[in-house]
């Protein structure tokens, strides 16, 4: 599977996916999410693949959120649920997953990166969820909890409540990023070669154990669906989408 927006290359033991919308900073479309879900379903049944690498094209972004116009022609809470299901499928893959981050890794891009096993970044990488200043929406609780598991609760609160982006060095300092390097390709080659030489049994067993831990610590609360319905049907989200598409600053009233 390979489309213009999602470039998939394969070699022995490794699949690499490139998000290919550099003119939109690789913002995810609904079609891209659907293709990623199909790939995850395939990889779940393909044990000979050991490593999945995700990266963005253009050098300026891993992925800068979602394509906002996609929210206009669908039921938003159901769309968010489909994205959450993709993230679960990505997180539960038997392969070791790597997010190779250059530039912006925000919104949906950060959700995908935090559901990978490992993150490598260049010095210009920035991470965050600036939705309180842009769309006035909310994340699924499971996405918030996954971010808190990777970045820590304090930094997750900062990213979401202040809308500030986190630098690669700070992400590395809290353990969210395994390395910050100028030569991303060289570091990827070294990490992937090491993974291919390691025991697949050990890696799959470790991933199952950590997934079980995450399921206990990151379970969604009972009120989450009701909360998201309230947020997405409310005035702030409507204003956020209107302002984003008009390239204006939103005027939130609540």
LUMMAR-555895 format. One record per residue (C-alpha): x, y, z; residue number from 1; residue in three letters. Coordinates in Angstrom, 3 decimals. Example, Ala and Ser with C-alpha at 12.3 -4.5 7.8 and 13.67 -1.06 7.14 Angstrom:
R        px        py        pz  pos  code
R    12.300    -4.500     7.800    1   Ala
R    13.670    -1.060     7.140    2   Ser
END
This chain:
R        px        py        pz  pos  code
R     0.000     0.000     0.000    1   Unk
R     1.303     3.419    -1.007    2   Unk
R    -0.599     6.565    -1.878    3   Unk
R     0.506    10.083    -2.715    4   Unk
R    -0.120    11.167     0.896    5   Unk
R     1.208     8.054     2.615    6   Unk
R     4.385     6.633     1.100    7   Unk
R     5.178     3.094     2.235    8   Unk
R     8.494     1.408     1.519    9   Unk
R     9.522    -2.078     2.556   10   Unk
R    12.765    -3.925     2.984   11   Unk
R    13.584    -7.108     4.822   12   Unk
R    12.234    -6.792     8.342   13   Unk
R    11.387    -3.066     8.066   14   Unk
R     8.450    -0.967     6.878   15   Unk
R     8.858     2.802     6.596   16   Unk
R     5.917     5.193     6.258   17   Unk
R     6.376     8.797     5.135   18   Unk
R     3.564    11.293     5.701   19   Unk
R     3.655    13.190     2.435   20   Unk
R     1.767    16.464     2.622   21   Unk
R     4.638    18.926     3.119   22   Unk
R     2.562    21.813     1.777   23   Unk
R     0.229    21.253     4.773   24   Unk
R     3.010    20.318     7.189   25   Unk
R     1.876    16.696     6.802   26   Unk
R    -1.450    17.286     8.571   27   Unk
R    -3.387    14.023     8.648   28   Unk
R    -6.443    13.542     6.451   29   Unk
R    -9.176    11.010     7.097   30   Unk
R    -7.836     9.008     4.143   31   Unk
R    -4.360     8.925     5.695   32   Unk
R    -5.802     7.661     8.972   33   Unk
R    -7.730     4.971     7.104   34   Unk
R    -4.604     3.880     5.225   35   Unk
R    -2.570     3.779     8.445   36   Unk
R    -5.248     1.635    10.074   37   Unk
R    -5.202    -0.773     7.129   38   Unk
R    -1.409    -0.989     7.377   39   Unk
R    -1.564    -1.663    11.122   40   Unk
R    -4.105    -4.434    10.540   41   Unk
R    -1.750    -5.962     7.974   42   Unk
R     1.344    -5.666    10.168   43   Unk
R    -0.432    -7.257    13.115   44   Unk
R    -0.503   -10.432    10.991   45   Unk
R     3.028   -10.060     9.553   46   Unk
R     5.537   -11.254    12.177   47   Unk
R     8.437   -11.236     9.709   48   Unk
R     8.354    -7.442     9.833   49   Unk
R    10.289    -6.399    12.930   50   Unk
R    10.332    -2.598    12.762   51   Unk
R     7.939     0.150    11.662   52   Unk
R     9.347     3.646    11.089   53   Unk
R     7.090     6.702    10.795   54   Unk
R     8.341    10.074     9.574   55   Unk
R     7.217    13.219     7.765   56   Unk
R     8.347    14.629     4.433   57   Unk
R     9.774    18.063     3.773   58   Unk
R    11.961    18.405     6.859   59   Unk
R     9.673    20.916     8.615   60   Unk
R     7.122    18.653    10.287   61   Unk
R     6.505    15.112    11.445   62   Unk
R     2.808    15.959    11.335   63   Unk
R     1.092    19.177    12.362   64   Unk
R    -2.238    17.888    13.575   65   Unk
R    -5.285    16.970    11.535   66   Unk
R    -6.713    18.468     8.362   67   Unk
R    -9.338    20.717     9.925   68   Unk
R   -11.615    20.752     6.887   69   Unk
R   -12.169    17.030     7.502   70   Unk
R   -14.197    17.938    10.587   71   Unk
R   -16.832    19.708     8.504   72   Unk
R   -18.408    16.758     6.718   73   Unk
R   -18.548    14.073     9.404   74   Unk
R   -19.760    13.378    12.936   75   Unk
R   -16.798    14.647    14.918   76   Unk
R   -16.978    12.422    18.011   77   Unk
R   -17.233     9.325    15.796   78   Unk
R   -14.244    10.577    13.799   79   Unk
R   -12.257    11.040    17.016   80   Unk
R   -13.203     7.507    18.035   81   Unk
R   -11.898     6.117    14.730   82   Unk
R    -8.614     7.936    15.308   83   Unk
R    -8.416     6.537    18.837   84   Unk
R    -8.943     3.020    17.470   85   Unk
R    -6.080     3.542    15.025   86   Unk
R    -3.813     4.701    17.845   87   Unk
R    -4.649     1.600    19.863   88   Unk
R    -3.867    -0.586    16.839   89   Unk
R    -0.536     1.212    16.389   90   Unk
R     0.350     0.883    20.071   91   Unk
R    -0.491    -2.828    20.146   92   Unk
R     1.562    -3.798    17.085   93   Unk
R     4.075    -6.601    17.680   94   Unk
R     6.684    -4.605    15.753   95   Unk
R     8.929    -2.021    17.411   96   Unk
R     7.609     1.338    16.232   97   Unk
R     9.771     4.439    15.820   98   Unk
R     8.670     8.030    15.281   99   Unk
R    11.451     9.948    13.519  100   Unk
R    10.620    13.589    14.216  101   Unk
R    11.784    16.674    12.371  102   Unk
R    10.118    20.015    13.011  103   Unk
R     6.532    20.223    14.260  104   Unk
R     5.005    17.228    16.012  105   Unk
R     1.723    18.594    17.308  106   Unk
R    -1.905    17.593    17.691  107   Unk
R    -2.586    14.373    15.807  108   Unk
R     1.111    14.118    15.000  109   Unk
R     1.986    14.022    18.686  110   Unk
R    -0.764    11.484    19.344  111   Unk
R     0.771     9.172    16.745  112   Unk
R     4.312     9.742    18.050  113   Unk
R     3.363     9.000    21.662  114   Unk
R     1.764     5.735    20.590  115   Unk
R     5.079     4.606    19.095  116   Unk
R     7.623     2.729    21.198  117   Unk
R    10.565     5.032    20.475  118   Unk
R    11.028     8.633    19.395  119   Unk
R    14.102    10.139    17.757  120   Unk
R    14.217    13.870    17.046  121   Unk
R    16.274    16.525    15.356  122   Unk
R    17.188    19.660    17.373  123   Unk
R    14.449    21.714    15.687  124   Unk
R    11.650    19.333    16.713  125   Unk
R     8.776    20.796    18.727  126   Unk
R     6.043    18.883    20.540  127   Unk
R     2.674    19.986    21.850  128   Unk
R    -1.100    20.216    21.859  129   Unk
R    -1.917    23.930    21.317  130   Unk
R    -5.642    23.214    20.910  131   Unk
R    -6.734    25.616    23.663  132   Unk
R    -5.555    28.495    21.455  133   Unk
R    -6.569    27.089    18.093  134   Unk
R    -9.616    24.819    17.927  135   Unk
R   -11.156    24.887    21.376  136   Unk
R   -11.656    21.130    21.277  137   Unk
R   -10.512    18.356    23.618  138   Unk
R    -8.548    15.149    23.313  139   Unk
R    -9.794    11.679    24.105  140   Unk
R    -8.774    10.805    27.646  141   Unk
R    -6.680     7.882    26.402  142   Unk
R    -4.592    10.278    24.275  143   Unk
R    -4.063    12.593    27.262  144   Unk
R    -3.065     9.655    29.460  145   Unk
R    -0.640     8.288    26.850  146   Unk
R     1.002    11.719    26.599  147   Unk
R     1.311    11.830    30.388  148   Unk
R     2.929     8.389    30.378  149   Unk
R     5.510     9.522    27.803  150   Unk
R     6.149    13.150    28.788  151   Unk
R     5.086    13.084    32.444  152   Unk
R     1.996    14.675    33.940  153   Unk
R     3.523    18.084    34.657  154   Unk
R     4.749    18.636    31.113  155   Unk
R     1.503    17.277    29.672  156   Unk
R    -0.449    19.780    31.781  157   Unk
R     1.848    22.549    30.572  158   Unk
R     1.490    21.621    26.900  159   Unk
R    -2.309    21.407    27.067  160   Unk
R    -3.110    24.258    29.455  161   Unk
R    -0.610    26.876    28.213  162   Unk
R    -0.475    25.755    24.555  163   Unk
R     3.316    26.068    24.694  164   Unk
R     5.402    23.768    22.538  165   Unk
R     8.154    21.640    24.072  166   Unk
R    11.642    21.589    22.582  167   Unk
R    13.468    18.431    21.570  168   Unk
R    16.051    18.936    24.318  169   Unk
R    13.386    19.230    26.988  170   Unk
R    11.571    16.190    25.622  171   Unk
R    14.851    14.286    25.779  172   Unk
R    15.456    15.452    29.347  173   Unk
R    12.194    13.886    30.530  174   Unk
R    12.783    10.684    28.557  175   Unk
R    10.084    11.246    25.936  176   Unk
R    12.716    11.244    23.174  177   Unk
R    15.518     8.677    23.134  178   Unk
R    17.999    10.865    21.239  179   Unk
R    18.319    14.299    19.644  180   Unk
R    20.560    14.185    16.590  181   Unk
R    21.506    16.303    13.609  182   Unk
R    21.725    13.283    11.288  183   Unk
R    18.355    11.589    11.628  184   Unk
R    19.026     9.031     8.892  185   Unk
R    22.269     7.846    10.500  186   Unk
R    20.634     7.457    13.911  187   Unk
R    17.674     5.618    12.403  188   Unk
R    20.006     3.217    10.617  189   Unk
R    21.896     2.501    13.839  190   Unk
R    18.733     1.953    15.889  191   Unk
R    16.993    -0.192    13.262  192   Unk
R    20.099    -2.328    12.696  193   Unk
R    20.270    -2.924    16.446  194   Unk
R    16.615    -3.922    16.587  195   Unk
R    16.977    -6.325    13.666  196   Unk
R    19.879    -8.024    15.442  197   Unk
R    17.978    -8.332    18.745  198   Unk
R    15.673   -11.099    19.928  199   Unk
R    12.201   -10.708    18.480  200   Unk
R    10.867   -12.908    21.291  201   Unk
R    12.195   -10.496    23.904  202   Unk
R    10.804    -7.444    22.152  203   Unk
R     7.350    -8.919    21.588  204   Unk
R     7.136   -10.138    25.198  205   Unk
R     8.236    -6.741    26.510  206   Unk
R     5.690    -4.944    24.354  207   Unk
R     2.865    -7.172    25.613  208   Unk
R     3.856    -6.502    29.224  209   Unk
R     4.019    -2.750    28.723  210   Unk
R     0.729    -2.730    26.821  211   Unk
R    -0.932    -4.504    29.749  212   Unk
R     0.469    -1.882    32.132  213   Unk
R    -0.806     0.923    29.914  214   Unk
R    -4.272    -0.645    29.780  215   Unk
R    -4.442    -0.500    33.579  216   Unk
R    -3.064     3.014    33.987  217   Unk
R    -4.618     4.696    30.946  218   Unk
R    -8.183     3.352    30.938  219   Unk
R   -10.718     5.908    29.754  220   Unk
R   -13.125     7.304    32.353  221   Unk
R   -16.846     6.584    32.021  222   Unk
R   -17.653    10.221    31.260  223   Unk
R   -15.290    10.657    28.319  224   Unk
R   -17.733    10.116    25.429  225   Unk
R   -20.269    12.479    27.000  226   Unk
R   -17.576    15.081    27.631  227   Unk
R   -16.280    14.967    24.051  228   Unk
R   -19.818    15.238    22.662  229   Unk
R   -20.360    18.340    24.788  230   Unk
R   -17.070    19.899    23.667  231   Unk
R   -17.469    19.185    19.954  232   Unk
R   -21.074    20.407    19.872  233   Unk
R   -20.220    23.571    21.792  234   Unk
R   -19.533    27.150    20.665  235   Unk
R   -15.770    27.138    21.220  236   Unk
R   -15.116    24.343    18.742  237   Unk
R   -17.421    25.931    16.173  238   Unk
R   -15.531    29.210    16.563  239   Unk
R   -12.158    27.456    16.437  240   Unk
R   -12.932    25.734    13.149  241   Unk
R   -14.414    28.932    11.651  242   Unk
R   -11.378    30.986    12.646  243   Unk
R    -8.889    28.356    11.502  244   Unk
R   -10.412    28.091     8.042  245   Unk
R   -10.676    31.885     7.789  246   Unk
R    -7.063    32.239     8.991  247   Unk
R    -8.196    34.442    11.864  248   Unk
R    -7.574    34.379    15.593  249   Unk
R   -10.483    32.663    17.383  250   Unk
R   -12.589    34.645    19.834  251   Unk
R   -13.500    32.053    22.451  252   Unk
R   -16.328    33.020    24.762  253   Unk
R   -15.995    30.487    27.556  254   Unk
END
